[in-house]
Amino acid sequence: MAQEDREKGLVTALDTAGYSHVGARRHNEDALLVCDELGLYAVADGVGGIQGGEVASRIVCATLEAGLRAGLSLNAAMDQAHAEVLSAAARGEGVPGSASTAVAVTLKNAQLQLAWVGDSRAYVWDGELQLLSKDHSLVQSLVDTAQLDFAEIEHHPQKNVISQALGSRSGTPVTAYKEGSLKTPCVVMLCSDGVSGELSERRVIETLASGESAEVCARSLVEAAVGGGGQDNASCIVIRVPKLTPPAETESTLAFMRYGADNRWHLAESGAAGDTQINYKAAHHSQTLALPAAAVQSPQAGKKISVGRILTGTTISLILLAGMLYALDRTTALTSLLALIAHD
């Protein structure tokens, strides 16, 4: 369907489609929002079982659309969705404790805004596969603290434990947000973990790069996820964006990870929300790793250091590292114990 920029007189024809499958479950807790009129697209993955998760995900999508129609920003609409899911049970809708992940984008010509909570993901294919979102999950926290390699996430036994969700009673979730220009032509894909957790990156690339319609691609990805033995609900939205020329002043880096020609994921930025911590275990994946400004030493500071000072500094560093690892172990255990929700 066409999007119209009335101020500039531009019309952008997007080929969009969404597809969802119950998988091996008895009911589908995923919900999709495809609203070409607003240029708004979202995937929500509910948690809480029948009359719980499926209600929560439906509320999220309905609230996002209503919010943008009312003039809210994507971020504000996400916050409103959280409040709506929380209050749903009190209105006799759904069940206490139900929640939902969500990933949503707005597209206007080549400009993309992205917001997400949980482990539903956003990707873009523009000649290379890029993961735009960063999971709010237990395993992602292990990657961030160098206890796990990014490539090991999909096979980890606790990969479905999320740390943030809309409707969570453990505190208001922090909605992650990005915006910037797309390199066009490209294909944007939003999906639940029932797709991202089951398909290889090569299969995703082959499908998105095939040139097939958005409808064919969405159905192919979901059916491959389910047919490959996936037990979860599987849902995705595919958006084909034609060749456009974005304004140079709005260019920004959107990717979190890039899938390289060596069939490995490579870190594309220092971290979401300006995080400057470096995962040394994943450093061999990295194309660029930004050090905090305080860690950069000026040429004038390059003085000789005695062996004694080196040994003293090394000893102190090891003691501090041991203390941090002990605290991290305690924190990880608590996170696992109090983890918001384990996906089915």
C-alpha atoms as a printed R data frame, in Angstrom:
    type eleno elety resid chain resno       x       y      z
1   ATOM     1    CA   MET     A     1   0.000   0.000  0.000
2   ATOM     2    CA   ALA     A     2   1.207   3.557 -0.635
3   ATOM     3    CA   GLN     A     3   2.350   5.952  2.058
4   ATOM     4    CA   GLU     A     4   2.020   9.625  1.184
5   ATOM     5    CA   ASP     A     5   4.227  12.447  2.422
6   ATOM     6    CA   ARG     A     6   1.885  15.362  1.817
7   ATOM     7    CA   GLU     A     7   4.479  18.026  2.606
8   ATOM     8    CA   LYS     A     8   7.002  16.772  0.067
9   ATOM     9    CA   GLY     A     9   4.527  15.236 -2.342
10  ATOM    10    CA   LEU     A    10   6.336  11.897 -2.179
11  ATOM    11    CA   VAL     A    11   4.647   8.539 -2.443
12  ATOM    12    CA   THR     A    12   6.430   5.433 -1.189
13  ATOM    13    CA   ALA     A    13   5.011   2.079 -2.240
14  ATOM    14    CA   LEU     A    14   5.711  -0.515  0.431
15  ATOM    15    CA   ASP     A    15   5.021  -4.195 -0.057
16  ATOM    16    CA   THR     A    16   3.965  -5.408  3.408
17  ATOM    17    CA   ALA     A    17   2.579  -8.622  4.862
18  ATOM    18    CA   GLY     A    18   2.335 -10.467  8.154
19  ATOM    19    CA   TYR     A    19   1.842 -14.137  8.883
20  ATOM    20    CA   SER     A    20   1.383 -16.091 12.115
21  ATOM    21    CA   HIS     A    21   1.113 -19.793 12.957
22  ATOM    22    CA   VAL     A    22   0.115 -21.485 16.193
23  ATOM    23    CA   GLY     A    23   2.967 -24.000 15.818
24  ATOM    24    CA   ALA     A    24   2.751 -26.950 18.188
25  ATOM    25    CA   ARG     A    25   0.788 -24.963 20.773
26  ATOM    26    CA   ARG     A    26  -2.932 -25.223 21.437
27  ATOM    27    CA   HIS     A    27  -3.459 -21.493 21.062
28  ATOM    28    CA   ASN     A    28  -1.625 -18.575 19.502
29  ATOM    29    CA   GLU     A    29  -0.341 -15.912 21.908
30  ATOM    30    CA   ASP     A    30   1.306 -13.860 19.143
31  ATOM    31    CA   ALA     A    31  -0.382 -10.823 17.615
32  ATOM    32    CA   LEU     A    32   0.480  -8.797 14.515
33  ATOM    33    CA   LEU     A    33  -0.158  -5.177 13.577
34  ATOM    34    CA   VAL     A    34   0.155  -4.158  9.928
35  ATOM    35    CA   CYS     A    35  -1.125  -0.603  9.489
36  ATOM    36    CA   ASP     A    36   0.043   0.846  6.180
37  ATOM    37    CA   GLU     A    37  -2.001   3.985  6.774
38  ATOM    38    CA   LEU     A    38   0.197   4.960  9.729
39  ATOM    39    CA   GLY     A    39   3.313   3.224  8.484
40  ATOM    40    CA   LEU     A    40   3.132   1.243 11.732
41  ATOM    41    CA   TYR     A    41   4.088  -2.425 12.087
42  ATOM    42    CA   ALA     A    42   4.416  -4.539 15.233
43  ATOM    43    CA   VAL     A    43   4.797  -8.090 16.513
44  ATOM    44    CA   ALA     A    44   3.759  -8.884 20.079
45  ATOM    45    CA   ASP     A    45   4.462 -12.218 21.792
46  ATOM    46    CA   GLY     A    46   2.172 -12.745 24.774
47  ATOM    47    CA   VAL     A    47   3.011 -14.672 27.930
48  ATOM    48    CA   GLY     A    48   0.506 -16.115 30.369
49  ATOM    49    CA   GLY     A    49  -1.327 -18.901 28.591
50  ATOM    50    CA   ILE     A    50  -4.830 -18.999 27.182
51  ATOM    51    CA   GLN     A    51  -6.865 -15.895 28.022
52  ATOM    52    CA   GLY     A    52  -3.611 -14.375 29.294
53  ATOM    53    CA   GLY     A    53  -0.808 -14.017 26.800
54  ATOM    54    CA   GLU     A    54  -3.061 -13.850 23.778
55  ATOM    55    CA   VAL     A    55  -5.088 -11.065 25.417
56  ATOM    56    CA   ALA     A    56  -1.941  -9.154 26.394
57  ATOM    57    CA   SER     A    57  -0.445  -9.271 22.895
58  ATOM    58    CA   ARG     A    58  -3.745  -8.164 21.351
59  ATOM    59    CA   ILE     A    59  -3.971  -5.238 23.791
60  ATOM    60    CA   VAL     A    60  -0.412  -4.194 22.941
61  ATOM    61    CA   CYS     A    61  -1.114  -4.015 19.209
62  ATOM    62    CA   ALA     A    62  -4.445  -2.220 19.663
63  ATOM    63    CA   THR     A    63  -2.876   0.314 22.044
64  ATOM    64    CA   LEU     A    64   0.054   1.027 19.740
65  ATOM    65    CA   GLU     A    65  -2.287   1.802 16.850
66  ATOM    66    CA   ALA     A    66  -4.619   3.919 18.984
67  ATOM    67    CA   GLY     A    67  -1.674   5.774 20.481
68  ATOM    68    CA   LEU     A    68  -0.146   6.744 17.154
69  ATOM    69    CA   ARG     A    69  -3.550   7.774 15.812
70  ATOM    70    CA   ALA     A    70  -3.842  10.055 18.842
71  ATOM    71    CA   GLY     A    71  -0.485  11.645 18.056
72  ATOM    72    CA   LEU     A    72   1.705   9.795 20.561
73  ATOM    73    CA   SER     A    73   5.293   8.936 19.771
74  ATOM    74    CA   LEU     A    74   6.160   5.277 19.311
75  ATOM    75    CA   ASN     A    75   7.954   5.282 22.652
76  ATOM    76    CA   ALA     A    76   5.005   6.847 24.475
77  ATOM    77    CA   ALA     A    77   2.613   4.384 22.847
78  ATOM    78    CA   MET     A    78   4.748   1.505 24.173
79  ATOM    79    CA   ASP     A    79   4.516   2.949 27.685
80  ATOM    80    CA   GLN     A    80   0.771   3.249 27.293
81  ATOM    81    CA   ALA     A    81   0.588  -0.385 26.145
82  ATOM    82    CA   HIS     A    82   2.360  -1.429 29.339
83  ATOM    83    CA   ALA     A    83  -0.218   0.422 31.442
84  ATOM    84    CA   GLU     A    84  -3.112  -1.051 29.455
85  ATOM    85    CA   VAL     A    85  -1.918  -4.634 29.892
86  ATOM    86    CA   LEU     A    86  -1.454  -4.040 33.625
87  ATOM    87    CA   SER     A    87  -4.988  -2.741 34.048
88  ATOM    88    CA   ALA     A    88  -6.643  -5.311 31.761
89  ATOM    89    CA   ALA     A    89  -7.139  -7.949 34.463
90  ATOM    90    CA   ALA     A    90  -8.806  -5.414 36.748
91  ATOM    91    CA   ARG     A    91 -11.298  -4.744 33.948
92  ATOM    92    CA   GLY     A    92 -12.023  -8.459 33.685
93  ATOM    93    CA   GLU     A    93  -9.949  -8.831 30.542
94  ATOM    94    CA   GLY     A    94  -7.229 -11.468 30.570
95  ATOM    95    CA   VAL     A    95  -5.659 -12.876 33.716
96  ATOM    96    CA   PRO     A    96  -3.334 -11.451 36.402
97  ATOM    97    CA   GLY     A    97   0.330 -11.815 35.535
98  ATOM    98    CA   SER     A    98  -0.090 -11.867 31.764
99  ATOM    99    CA   ALA     A    99   2.397  -9.820 29.760
100 ATOM   100    CA   SER     A   100   3.825  -9.439 26.280
101 ATOM   101    CA   THR     A   101   7.011  -8.655 24.438
102 ATOM   102    CA   ALA     A   102   6.759  -6.250 21.524
103 ATOM   103    CA   VAL     A   103   8.798  -4.936 18.629
104 ATOM   104    CA   ALA     A   104   7.400  -2.097 16.534
105 ATOM   105    CA   VAL     A   105   8.557   0.184 13.742
106 ATOM   106    CA   THR     A   106   7.211   3.222 11.980
107 ATOM   107    CA   LEU     A   107   8.321   3.834  8.407
108 ATOM   108    CA   LYS     A   108   8.017   7.055  6.450
109 ATOM   109    CA   ASN     A   109   9.892   6.858  3.198
110 ATOM   110    CA   ALA     A   110  13.413   5.754  4.206
111 ATOM   111    CA   GLN     A   111  13.087   6.944  7.820
112 ATOM   112    CA   LEU     A   112  12.643   4.233 10.437
113 ATOM   113    CA   GLN     A   113  11.764   4.465 14.117
114 ATOM   114    CA   LEU     A   114  12.136   1.292 16.157
115 ATOM   115    CA   ALA     A   115  11.014   0.452 19.695
116 ATOM   116    CA   TRP     A   116  11.035  -2.863 21.511
117 ATOM   117    CA   VAL     A   117  10.636  -4.594 24.862
118 ATOM   118    CA   GLY     A   118  11.630  -8.242 25.341
119 ATOM   119    CA   ASP     A   119  13.049 -10.660 22.785
120 ATOM   120    CA   SER     A   120  10.900 -10.112 19.721
121 ATOM   121    CA   ARG     A   121  13.333  -8.895 17.071
122 ATOM   122    CA   ALA     A   122  13.804  -6.493 14.179
123 ATOM   123    CA   TYR     A   123  16.105  -7.230 11.227
124 ATOM   124    CA   VAL     A   124  16.898  -5.487  7.962
125 ATOM   125    CA   TRP     A   125  18.340  -6.965  4.777
126 ATOM   126    CA   ASP     A   126  20.028  -4.440  2.474
127 ATOM   127    CA   GLY     A   127  22.720  -6.618  0.956
128 ATOM   128    CA   GLU     A   128  23.708  -7.875  4.392
129 ATOM   129    CA   LEU     A   129  21.609  -9.111  7.304
130 ATOM   130    CA   GLN     A   130  21.521  -6.752 10.263
131 ATOM   131    CA   LEU     A   131  19.934  -7.328 13.652
132 ATOM   132    CA   LEU     A   132  18.578  -3.976 14.822
133 ATOM   133    CA   SER     A   133  17.226  -4.902 18.260
134 ATOM   134    CA   LYS     A   134  19.005  -6.225 21.321
135 ATOM   135    CA   ASP     A   135  17.106  -8.809 23.385
136 ATOM   136    CA   HIS     A   136  15.978  -8.028 26.912
137 ATOM   137    CA   SER     A   137  16.770 -11.523 28.122
138 ATOM   138    CA   LEU     A   138  18.821 -13.530 30.578
139 ATOM   139    CA   VAL     A   139  21.133 -14.902 27.884
140 ATOM   140    CA   GLN     A   140  21.743 -11.452 26.397
141 ATOM   141    CA   SER     A   141  22.824 -10.261 29.855
142 ATOM   142    CA   LEU     A   142  25.287 -13.154 29.914
143 ATOM   143    CA   VAL     A   143  26.633 -12.028 26.546
144 ATOM   144    CA   ASP     A   144  26.936  -8.446 27.786
145 ATOM   145    CA   THR     A   145  28.989  -9.610 30.775
146 ATOM   146    CA   ALA     A   146  31.250 -11.866 28.659
147 ATOM   147    CA   GLN     A   147  29.892 -15.119 30.102
148 ATOM   148    CA   LEU     A   148  28.390 -16.251 26.815
149 ATOM   149    CA   ASP     A   149  29.133 -15.785 23.138
150 ATOM   150    CA   PHE     A   150  26.381 -14.203 21.008
151 ATOM   151    CA   ALA     A   151  26.369 -17.208 18.695
152 ATOM   152    CA   GLU     A   152  25.543 -19.469 21.666
153 ATOM   153    CA   ILE     A   153  22.273 -17.703 22.512
154 ATOM   154    CA   GLU     A   154  20.004 -19.750 20.250
155 ATOM   155    CA   HIS     A   155  21.090 -23.060 21.820
156 ATOM   156    CA   HIS     A   156  21.135 -21.994 25.460
157 ATOM   157    CA   PRO     A   157  18.627 -23.872 27.687
158 ATOM   158    CA   GLN     A   158  17.418 -20.568 29.211
159 ATOM   159    CA   LYS     A   159  17.156 -18.639 25.955
160 ATOM   160    CA   ASN     A   160  13.427 -18.037 26.509
161 ATOM   161    CA   VAL     A   161  13.825 -16.260 29.864
162 ATOM   162    CA   ILE     A   162  13.118 -12.572 29.292
163 ATOM   163    CA   SER     A   163  13.984  -9.704 31.615
164 ATOM   164    CA   GLN     A   164  11.525  -7.081 30.311
165 ATOM   165    CA   ALA     A   165   7.915  -7.233 29.150
166 ATOM   166    CA   LEU     A   166   4.908  -4.986 28.739
167 ATOM   167    CA   GLY     A   167   2.539  -5.689 31.625
168 ATOM   168    CA   SER     A   168   5.296  -6.832 33.965
169 ATOM   169    CA   ARG     A   169   4.457  -6.308 37.628
170 ATOM   170    CA   SER     A   170   8.124  -6.287 38.597
171 ATOM   171    CA   GLY     A   171   8.569  -2.697 37.467
172 ATOM   172    CA   THR     A   172   8.040  -0.476 34.456
173 ATOM   173    CA   PRO     A   173   9.975  -1.910 31.499
174 ATOM   174    CA   VAL     A   174  12.521   0.278 29.751
175 ATOM   175    CA   THR     A   175  11.536   0.610 26.116
176 ATOM   176    CA   ALA     A   176  14.575   0.521 23.836
177 ATOM   177    CA   TYR     A   177  14.413   2.996 20.971
178 ATOM   178    CA   LYS     A   178  16.324   3.761 17.770
179 ATOM   179    CA   GLU     A   179  15.761   5.914 14.725
180 ATOM   180    CA   GLY     A   180  17.619   6.565 11.526
181 ATOM   181    CA   SER     A   181  17.694   6.189  7.766
182 ATOM   182    CA   LEU     A   182  17.534   2.933  5.881
183 ATOM   183    CA   LYS     A   183  19.795   2.067  2.991
184 ATOM   184    CA   THR     A   184  17.309   1.254  0.243
185 ATOM   185    CA   PRO     A   185  16.146  -0.907 -1.373
186 ATOM   186    CA   CYS     A   186  15.853  -3.135  1.662
187 ATOM   187    CA   VAL     A   187  13.625  -5.580  3.499
188 ATOM   188    CA   VAL     A   188  12.627  -5.045  7.131
189 ATOM   189    CA   MET     A   189  11.535  -8.069  9.149
190 ATOM   190    CA   LEU     A   190   9.907  -8.144 12.581
191 ATOM   191    CA   CYS     A   191   9.419 -11.494 14.292
192 ATOM   192    CA   SER     A   192   8.695 -13.340 17.501
193 ATOM   193    CA   ASP     A   193  11.289 -15.690 18.970
194 ATOM   194    CA   GLY     A   194   9.360 -18.577 17.451
195 ATOM   195    CA   VAL     A   195  10.950 -17.528 14.146
196 ATOM   196    CA   SER     A   196  14.309 -16.064 15.175
197 ATOM   197    CA   GLY     A   197  15.017 -18.951 17.532
198 ATOM   198    CA   GLU     A   198  14.363 -21.626 14.911
199 ATOM   199    CA   LEU     A   199  15.767 -20.381 11.615
200 ATOM   200    CA   SER     A   200  19.389 -20.112 10.596
201 ATOM   201    CA   GLU     A   201  20.658 -16.746  9.448
202 ATOM   202    CA   ARG     A   202  21.364 -18.216  6.031
203 ATOM   203    CA   ARG     A   203  17.734 -19.263  5.648
204 ATOM   204    CA   VAL     A   204  16.563 -15.770  6.579
205 ATOM   205    CA   ILE     A   205  18.999 -14.204  4.101
206 ATOM   206    CA   GLU     A   206  17.972 -16.536  1.281
207 ATOM   207    CA   THR     A   207  14.307 -15.735  1.843
208 ATOM   208    CA   LEU     A   208  14.597 -11.953  2.197
209 ATOM   209    CA   ALA     A   209  17.021 -11.703 -0.737
210 ATOM   210    CA   SER     A   210  14.856 -13.873 -2.988
211 ATOM   211    CA   GLY     A   211  12.903 -10.975 -4.480
212 ATOM   212    CA   GLU     A   212   9.615 -12.705 -3.667
213 ATOM   213    CA   SER     A   213   6.672 -10.660 -2.400
214 ATOM   214    CA   ALA     A   214   6.373  -9.752  1.266
215 ATOM   215    CA   GLU     A   215   3.471 -12.185  1.605
216 ATOM   216    CA   VAL     A   216   5.444 -15.086  0.149
217 ATOM   217    CA   CYS     A   217   8.478 -14.297  2.306
218 ATOM   218    CA   ALA     A   218   6.503 -13.971  5.542
219 ATOM   219    CA   ARG     A   219   4.672 -17.233  4.983
220 ATOM   220    CA   SER     A   220   7.854 -19.037  3.939
221 ATOM   221    CA   LEU     A   221   9.767 -17.946  7.060
222 ATOM   222    CA   VAL     A   222   6.993 -18.894  9.463
223 ATOM   223    CA   GLU     A   223   6.276 -22.227  7.825
224 ATOM   224    CA   ALA     A   224  10.002 -23.051  7.797
225 ATOM   225    CA   ALA     A   225  10.219 -22.280 11.520
226 ATOM   226    CA   VAL     A   226   7.236 -24.476 12.321
227 ATOM   227    CA   GLY     A   227   8.141 -27.203  9.838
228 ATOM   228    CA   GLY     A   228  11.684 -27.377 11.161
229 ATOM   229    CA   GLY     A   229  10.470 -28.655 14.511
230 ATOM   230    CA   GLY     A   230   9.708 -25.378 16.259
231 ATOM   231    CA   GLN     A   231   7.326 -25.824 19.194
232 ATOM   232    CA   ASP     A   232   6.421 -22.175 19.769
233 ATOM   233    CA   ASN     A   233   3.997 -19.841 18.028
234 ATOM   234    CA   ALA     A   234   5.784 -18.340 15.029
235 ATOM   235    CA   SER     A   235   5.024 -14.902 13.595
236 ATOM   236    CA   CYS     A   236   6.689 -12.344 11.364
237 ATOM   237    CA   ILE     A   237   6.061  -9.216  9.341
238 ATOM   238    CA   VAL     A   238   7.986  -8.505  6.143
239 ATOM   239    CA   ILE     A   239   8.247  -4.989  4.688
240 ATOM   240    CA   ARG     A   240   9.836  -4.439  1.287
241 ATOM   241    CA   VAL     A   241  11.094  -0.855  0.876
242 ATOM   242    CA   PRO     A   242  11.935   0.335 -2.665
243 ATOM   243    CA   LYS     A   243  14.924   2.423 -3.711
244 ATOM   244    CA   LEU     A   244  14.814   5.849 -2.038
245 ATOM   245    CA   THR     A   245  17.279   8.630 -1.279
246 ATOM   246    CA   PRO     A   246  17.187   9.493  2.443
247 ATOM   247    CA   PRO     A   247  18.235  12.975  3.645
248 ATOM   248    CA   ALA     A   248  21.931  12.862  4.565
249 ATOM   249    CA   GLU     A   249  21.428  14.707  7.843
250 ATOM   250    CA   THR     A   250  19.272  11.909  9.255
251 ATOM   251    CA   GLU     A   251  21.762   9.128  8.616
252 ATOM   252    CA   SER     A   252  22.517   7.045 11.714
253 ATOM   253    CA   THR     A   253  23.749   3.600 12.638
254 ATOM   254    CA   LEU     A   254  20.797   1.323 13.288
255 ATOM   255    CA   ALA     A   255  22.409  -2.113 13.421
256 ATOM   256    CA   PHE     A   256  23.235  -3.873 16.666
257 ATOM   257    CA   MET     A   257  24.835  -6.924 15.012
258 ATOM   258    CA   ARG     A   258  25.771  -7.615 11.396
259 ATOM   259    CA   TYR     A   259  25.927 -11.081  9.871
260 ATOM   260    CA   GLY     A   260  29.173 -11.284  7.936
261 ATOM   261    CA   ALA     A   261  30.429 -13.147  4.903
262 ATOM   262    CA   ASP     A   262  32.280 -15.438  7.326
263 ATOM   263    CA   ASN     A   263  28.905 -16.733  8.556
264 ATOM   264    CA   ARG     A   264  29.347 -15.122 11.964
265 ATOM   265    CA   TRP     A   265  27.680 -12.258 13.779
266 ATOM   266    CA   HIS     A   266  29.804  -9.129 14.214
267 ATOM   267    CA   LEU     A   267  29.183  -6.394 16.736
268 ATOM   268    CA   ALA     A   268  28.093  -3.265 14.864
269 ATOM   269    CA   GLU     A   269  27.953  -0.820 17.766
270 ATOM   270    CA   SER     A   270  29.263  -0.464 21.313
271 ATOM   271    CA   GLY     A   271  25.871  -1.310 22.777
272 ATOM   272    CA   ALA     A   272  22.263  -0.231 23.050
273 ATOM   273    CA   ALA     A   273  21.461   3.035 24.808
274 ATOM   274    CA   GLY     A   274  25.078   4.211 24.680
275 ATOM   275    CA   ASP     A   275  26.428   1.256 26.639
276 ATOM   276    CA   THR     A   276  30.228   1.376 26.391
277 ATOM   277    CA   GLN     A   277  31.009  -1.904 28.152
278 ATOM   278    CA   ILE     A   278  33.063  -4.256 26.026
279 ATOM   279    CA   ASN     A   279  32.375  -7.972 25.805
280 ATOM   280    CA   TYR     A   280  35.932  -9.283 25.457
281 ATOM   281    CA   LYS     A   281  34.691 -12.805 24.789
282 ATOM   282    CA   ALA     A   282  32.845 -11.520 21.734
283 ATOM   283    CA   ALA     A   283  35.638  -9.157 20.682
284 ATOM   284    CA   HIS     A   284  36.732 -11.467 17.880
285 ATOM   285    CA   HIS     A   285  33.309 -10.857 16.298
286 ATOM   286    CA   SER     A   286  33.766  -7.120 16.374
287 ATOM   287    CA   GLN     A   287  34.316  -4.801 13.478
288 ATOM   288    CA   THR     A   288  34.576  -1.797 15.807
289 ATOM   289    CA   LEU     A   289  34.547  -1.674 19.598
290 ATOM   290    CA   ALA     A   290  34.305   1.810 21.106
291 ATOM   291    CA   LEU     A   291  36.216   2.340 24.341
292 ATOM   292    CA   PRO     A   292  34.878   4.769 26.942
293 ATOM   293    CA   ALA     A   293  36.492   8.203 26.539
294 ATOM   294    CA   ALA     A   294  38.118   7.909 29.973
295 ATOM   295    CA   ALA     A   295  39.995   4.809 28.827
296 ATOM   296    CA   VAL     A   296  41.748   6.585 25.971
297 ATOM   297    CA   GLN     A   297  45.286   7.568 27.011
298 ATOM   298    CA   SER     A   298  46.868  10.722 25.575
299 ATOM   299    CA   PRO     A   299  50.356  10.517 23.971
300 ATOM   300    CA   GLN     A   300  51.744  12.744 26.752
301 ATOM   301    CA   ALA     A   301  50.797  10.133 29.328
302 ATOM   302    CA   GLY     A   302  53.049   7.474 27.827
303 ATOM   303    CA   LYS     A   303  55.646   7.361 30.613
304 ATOM   304    CA   LYS     A   304  57.661   4.335 31.689
305 ATOM   305    CA   ILE     A   305  56.111   2.236 34.445
306 ATOM   306    CA   SER     A   306  58.231   0.206 36.845
307 ATOM   307    CA   VAL     A   307  57.883  -3.575 37.111
308 ATOM   308    CA   GLY     A   308  56.780  -3.172 40.713
309 ATOM   309    CA   ARG     A   309  53.936  -0.852 39.729
310 ATOM   310    CA   ILE     A   310  52.884  -3.234 36.987
311 ATOM   311    CA   LEU     A   311  52.761  -6.165 39.407
312 ATOM   312    CA   THR     A   312  50.898  -4.108 41.989
313 ATOM   313    CA   GLY     A   313  48.403  -2.906 39.403
314 ATOM   314    CA   THR     A   314  47.912  -6.446 38.079
315 ATOM   315    CA   THR     A   315  47.297  -7.817 41.582
316 ATOM   316    CA   ILE     A   316  44.738  -5.123 42.358
317 ATOM   317    CA   SER     A   317  43.028  -5.711 39.001
318 ATOM   318    CA   LEU     A   318  42.771  -9.458 39.664
319 ATOM   319    CA   ILE     A   319  41.288  -8.844 43.120
320 ATOM   320    CA   LEU     A   320  38.742  -6.402 41.676
321 ATOM   321    CA   LEU     A   321  37.919  -8.813 38.850
322 ATOM   322    CA   ALA     A   322  37.354 -11.664 41.316
323 ATOM   323    CA   GLY     A   323  35.050  -9.466 43.355
324 ATOM   324    CA   MET     A   324  33.118  -8.379 40.262
325 ATOM   325    CA   LEU     A   325  32.722 -11.980 39.072
326 ATOM   326    CA   TYR     A   326  31.464 -13.032 42.522
327 ATOM   327    CA   ALA     A   327  28.946 -10.183 42.557
328 ATOM   328    CA   LEU     A   328  27.982 -10.928 38.964
329 ATOM   329    CA   ASP     A   329  27.413 -14.589 39.809
330 ATOM   330    CA   ARG     A   330  25.108 -13.577 42.665
331 ATOM   331    CA   THR     A   331  23.314 -11.085 40.421
332 ATOM   332    CA   THR     A   332  22.901 -13.599 37.615
333 ATOM   333    CA   ALA     A   333  21.471 -16.174 40.020
334 ATOM   334    CA   LEU     A   334  19.013 -13.606 41.363
335 ATOM   335    CA   THR     A   335  18.120 -12.524 37.849
336 ATOM   336    CA   SER     A   336  17.429 -16.106 36.887
337 ATOM   337    CA   LEU     A   337  15.359 -16.675 40.023
338 ATOM   338    CA   LEU     A   338  13.364 -13.489 39.592
339 ATOM   339    CA   ALA     A   339  13.452 -13.486 35.797
340 ATOM   340    CA   LEU     A   340  10.366 -11.865 34.584
341 ATOM   341    CA   ILE     A   341   8.960 -14.727 32.555
342 ATOM   342    CA   ALA     A   342  10.074 -17.938 30.871
343 ATOM   343    CA   HIS     A   343   8.509 -18.251 27.407
344 ATOM   344    CA   ASP     A   344   6.697 -21.455 26.672
